[in-house]
Amino acid sequence: MPSKPSAITMDAVYTAPGYLFRRMQQIAVSIFVEECSAFDLTPVQYAALVAIHTHPGIDATRLSAVIAFDRSTLGNVIERLESKALIERKPSREDKRVKLLYLSKSGAAVLRDIMPSVERAQVRMLQPLKPADRKTLLALLTQLVDLNNEASRVPLRAEDALEHLGKAG
């Protein structure tokens, strides 16, 4: 026997997982931007800088896989980081059409200097919860993200991307 359809109410919207995830994403971005305002970086720009720092010489396609961000939008992120002189694009020796990404000296300095602000933002996001609830929430979110990775428009493919760089592990 089919279950009764949900009522069409705003309460049904406000308690839906998708709505709650979207709201928390808005809150998380707002907190990140506030804490990191002195650096004029978005969360995605920050993630790109970390990935480029961790994997110097990564190309945009692999970067997209490592940070799970769609390739077409990532182009704009890379352009903004380059215009801020935080990264440098250099042609690959094997294929001049492929541009490899490296942190500039100022990019490395910004990444080092932003870390306390990023850490404060992460703490603020979870601050309203009790310590045990923070651990539980992170464990459950990690599980949900892992189990639903393939449902994403841009599944995380860090291992595959890093294998191609010869830097897996």
C-alpha positions in Angstrom: 0.0 0.0 0.0 1.5 3.4 -1.0 2.3 5.8 1.8 0.3 9.0 2.1 1.8 11.9 0.2 3.5 14.6 2.3 1.5 17.7 3.0 2.3 20.8 1.0 3.5 23.1 3.8 6.5 25.3 4.5 7.2 23.1 7.6 7.7 20.2 5.1 10.2 22.3 3.3 12.0 23.5 6.4 12.5 20.0 7.7 13.6 18.4 4.4 17.3 17.2 4.3 17.9 19.0 1.0 16.7 22.3 2.4 18.7 21.9 5.6 21.9 21.1 3.6 21.4 24.1 1.4 20.8 26.4 4.4 23.9 25.1 6.2 25.9 25.6 3.0 24.7 29.3 2.9 25.6 29.6 6.6 29.0 28.0 6.1 29.9 30.2 3.2 28.8 33.3 5.1 30.9 32.4 8.1 33.9 31.6 5.9 33.6 34.9 3.9 33.3 36.8 7.2 36.2 35.2 8.9 38.4 35.3 5.8 37.3 38.8 4.6 40.9 40.2 4.8 42.0 37.7 2.1 39.1 38.2 -0.4 38.9 34.4 -1.1 35.8 32.2 -1.5 35.8 28.7 -0.1 36.3 27.2 -3.6 39.3 29.5 -4.2 40.7 28.5 -0.9 40.2 24.8 -1.8 41.9 25.3 -5.2 44.9 27.0 -3.5 45.2 24.1 -1.1 45.1 21.6 -3.9 47.6 23.5 -6.0 49.9 23.8 -3.0 49.6 20.1 -2.3 50.0 19.1 -6.0 52.1 21.7 -7.7 51.9 21.3 -11.5 48.3 20.0 -11.4 46.2 20.8 -14.5 42.7 22.2 -14.4 41.0 18.9 -15.2 42.7 17.1 -12.3 42.1 20.1 -10.0 38.4 19.8 -10.8 38.5 16.1 -9.8 40.5 16.8 -6.6 38.2 19.5 -5.3 35.0 18.1 -6.8 34.1 21.3 -8.7 32.8 21.4 -12.2 35.4 22.1 -14.8 33.6 24.9 -16.6 33.1 27.0 -13.5 36.6 26.2 -12.3 38.0 28.1 -15.2 36.6 31.3 -13.7 38.1 30.4 -10.3 41.5 29.9 -11.9 41.3 33.2 -13.7 40.4 35.0 -10.5 43.3 33.4 -8.6 45.7 34.3 -11.5 44.4 37.9 -11.7 45.1 38.2 -7.9 48.7 36.9 -8.7 48.1 33.9 -6.3 48.8 31.2 -8.9 50.8 30.9 -12.1 49.8 28.9 -15.2 52.7 27.4 -17.1 52.5 25.2 -20.3 53.2 21.5 -19.9 56.4 20.3 -21.4 54.6 17.3 -22.9 51.6 19.2 -24.3 51.8 23.0 -24.6 48.0 23.2 -24.8 47.8 22.0 -21.2 48.5 24.6 -18.5 49.9 23.5 -15.2 49.1 25.4 -12.1 51.5 26.5 -9.4 51.2 28.8 -6.3 53.0 32.0 -6.7 55.1 33.3 -3.7 52.2 35.6 -2.8 49.8 32.7 -3.1 51.9 30.6 -0.7 52.0 33.5 1.7 48.2 34.0 1.5 47.6 30.3 2.0 49.8 30.3 5.1 48.3 33.5 6.5 44.6 32.5 5.9 44.9 29.2 7.9 44.0 30.7 11.3 40.9 32.4 9.8 39.8 29.2 8.0 40.2 27.3 11.3 38.1 29.9 13.1 35.4 29.6 10.4 35.3 25.8 10.8 35.0 26.1 14.6 32.2 28.7 14.3 30.2 26.5 12.0 30.0 23.8 14.7 30.2 26.0 17.8 26.5 25.8 18.7 26.7 22.0 19.0 28.0 20.0 22.0 31.5 18.5 21.3 30.0 14.9 21.0 27.3 16.2 18.6 30.0 17.8 16.5 31.8 14.5 16.1 28.6 12.7 15.3 27.6 15.3 12.8 30.9 15.2 11.0 30.9 11.4 11.0 27.4 11.3 9.5 28.1 14.0 6.9 31.2 12.1 5.9 29.3 8.9 5.5 26.5 10.6 3.5 29.0 12.4 1.2 30.9 9.2 0.6 27.8 7.0 0.0 26.3 9.6 -2.3 29.4 10.7 -4.2 28.3 9.1 -7.5 25.0 11.1 -7.3 26.9 14.4 -7.5 27.2 16.3 -10.8 30.9 16.4 -10.0 31.9 13.3 -8.0 35.1 13.5 -6.0 37.8 11.7 -7.9 40.9 12.7 -6.0 42.6 9.3 -6.2 42.1 9.0 -10.0 43.3 12.5 -10.5 46.4 12.0 -8.4 47.3 8.7 -10.0 47.6 10.6 -13.3 50.0 13.0 -11.6 52.1 10.2 -10.3 51.6 11.5 -6.8 48.9 9.2 -5.4 49.2 8.3 -1.7 
